[in-house]
Amino acid sequence: MTLAFVLTVPASEAELASDALWTLGVAAVEERTAPEHGDHAGLEDHFVELWTSLGTDVGAVARAAESFSSRWRWRTVEVDPTVVESWRSHAVPSWVDRELVIVPAWRSVDVPGSVVRVDIDPGAAFGLGDHPTTVLSLRLLKEVWWPGATVLDVGCGSGVLGIVAARFGSPYVEAIDISVAAIEATTANAERNDVAGVVTASTRPLADVTEPFDIVVANLLAPVVVDLATDLRRVVAPSGALIVSGVLSERHDHVVEALSPMRVVRTMTRESWAALLARH
Ligand SMILES: C[S@@+](CC[C@H](N)C(=O)[O-])C[C@H]1O[C@@H](n2cnc3c(N)ncnc32)[C@H](O)[C@@H]1O
């Protein structure tokens, strides 16, 4: 059996809660109508349940719950892993542009030889490559990448961003995450894409990274970016680039401020999300 994480929230906050789950690193979120009983009965706003798999990572459950609004209730439920994994049969390749595609590793897809194809199995981590924040991060990465650029992927999830950089030809990519499941997924995906010799994945905290990187990508939730801003700025080489995503397109002034004195020189948006490119 595996653990499902069930978050019950007012329907009006479902999108916000779903975004919060995505940015915590879940692979899929399913929305269901909450049963009309218990704590929520008689309240005006109706409630929905967001079901997601957190595998057996109980630490992830605790972390998830800490950052949530007190209006949101959560519980864990033991479920058959095959039910939780049903999203896999609906997964499709994500075309970042005409030259780069992220393919669910279990899908057999024909892709022209001229296209950079990266096969990803997120396992219990975030990052099939299709979330708007990931697509935006990949587009900015492609724009700023240059041969020889070293890359630090902060909050690597499945490793998709760092692995794409390695496939472009980066000589060294470091991928870090607080989740052990993310490190396992990144290591497996690096092997799957023949870049295991280039990508190093670990739970090393950003605060312990001392060497500068040419390109730093950080697809994290806005409050996490703000918390880590000083260290993010510190690890970007003087002529390097910092790509930040996981921030809302309508509300990220505080993130721009936190990154200062680095300057945001480009902003890309998709759906309600934004990715920012900052330079010293
Ligand atoms: C939105 S996912 C991004 C995954 C992947 N980079 C992508 O773009 O698809 C955010 C990841 O950041 C990780 N994370 C959250 N807080 C972190 C922190 N303080 N340091 C490092 N990683 C963190 C989460 O565990 C999760 O895997």
The ligand as an SDF file (V2000), in Angstrom:
LIG
                    3D

 27 29  0  0  0  0  0  0  0  0999 V2000
    7.9400   22.9920   -8.1390 C   0  0  0  0  0  0  0  0  0  0  0  0
    9.0490   21.6930   -7.7660 S   0  0  0  0  0  0  0  0  0  0  0  0
   10.1700   21.9050   -9.1470 C   0  0  0  0  0  0  0  0  0  0  0  0
   10.7330   20.6160   -9.6830 C   0  0  0  0  0  0  0  0  0  0  0  0
   11.5310   20.7630  -10.9730 C   0  0  0  0  0  0  0  0  0  0  0  0
   12.6730   21.6500  -10.7860 N   0  0  0  0  0  0  0  0  0  0  0  0
   10.6760   21.2660  -12.1110 C   0  0  0  0  0  0  0  0  0  0  0  0
   10.8660   22.4080  -12.5380 O   0  0  0  0  0  0  0  0  0  0  0  0
    9.8100   20.5370  -12.6030 O   0  0  0  0  0  0  0  0  0  0  0  0
    9.8980   22.4020   -6.3800 C   0  0  0  0  0  0  0  0  0  0  0  0
   10.9240   21.4800   -5.7360 C   0  0  0  0  0  0  0  0  0  0  0  0
   11.6230   22.2630   -4.7630 O   0  0  0  0  0  0  0  0  0  0  0  0
   11.9060   21.4680   -3.6360 C   0  0  0  0  0  0  0  0  0  0  0  0
   12.1860   22.3870   -2.5250 N   0  0  0  0  0  0  0  0  0  0  0  0
   11.3060   23.0490   -1.7300 C   0  0  0  0  0  0  0  0  0  0  0  0
   11.9610   23.8140   -0.8230 N   0  0  0  0  0  0  0  0  0  0  0  0
   13.2970   23.6470   -1.0750 C   0  0  0  0  0  0  0  0  0  0  0  0
   14.4900   24.1750   -0.4710 C   0  0  0  0  0  0  0  0  0  0  0  0
   14.4630   25.0260    0.5420 N   0  0  0  0  0  0  0  0  0  0  0  0
   15.7000   23.7770   -0.9860 N   0  0  0  0  0  0  0  0  0  0  0  0
   15.7590   22.9160   -2.0180 C   0  0  0  0  0  0  0  0  0  0  0  0
   14.6570   22.3700   -2.6100 N   0  0  0  0  0  0  0  0  0  0  0  0
   13.4470   22.7410   -2.1440 C   0  0  0  0  0  0  0  0  0  0  0  0
   10.6800   20.5700   -3.5110 C   0  0  0  0  0  0  0  0  0  0  0  0
   10.9880   19.4020   -2.7810 O   0  0  0  0  0  0  0  0  0  0  0  0
   10.3490   20.2880   -4.9880 C   0  0  0  0  0  0  0  0  0  0  0  0
   10.9840   19.1080   -5.4380 O   0  0  0  0  0  0  0  0  0  0  0  0
  1  2  1  0
  2  3  1  0
  2 10  1  0
  3  4  1  0
  4  5  1  0
  5  6  1  0
  5  7  1  0
  7  8  2  0
  7  9  1  0
 10 11  1  0
 11 12  1  0
 11 26  1  0
 12 13  1  0
 13 14  1  0
 13 24  1  0
 14 15  1  0
 14 23  1  0
 15 16  2  0
 16 17  1  0
 17 18  1  0
 17 23  2  0
 18 19  1  0
 18 20  2  0
 20 21  1  0
 21 22  2  0
 22 23  1  0
 24 25  1  0
 24 26  1  0
 26 27  1  0
M  CHG  2   2   1   9  -1
M  END
$$$$
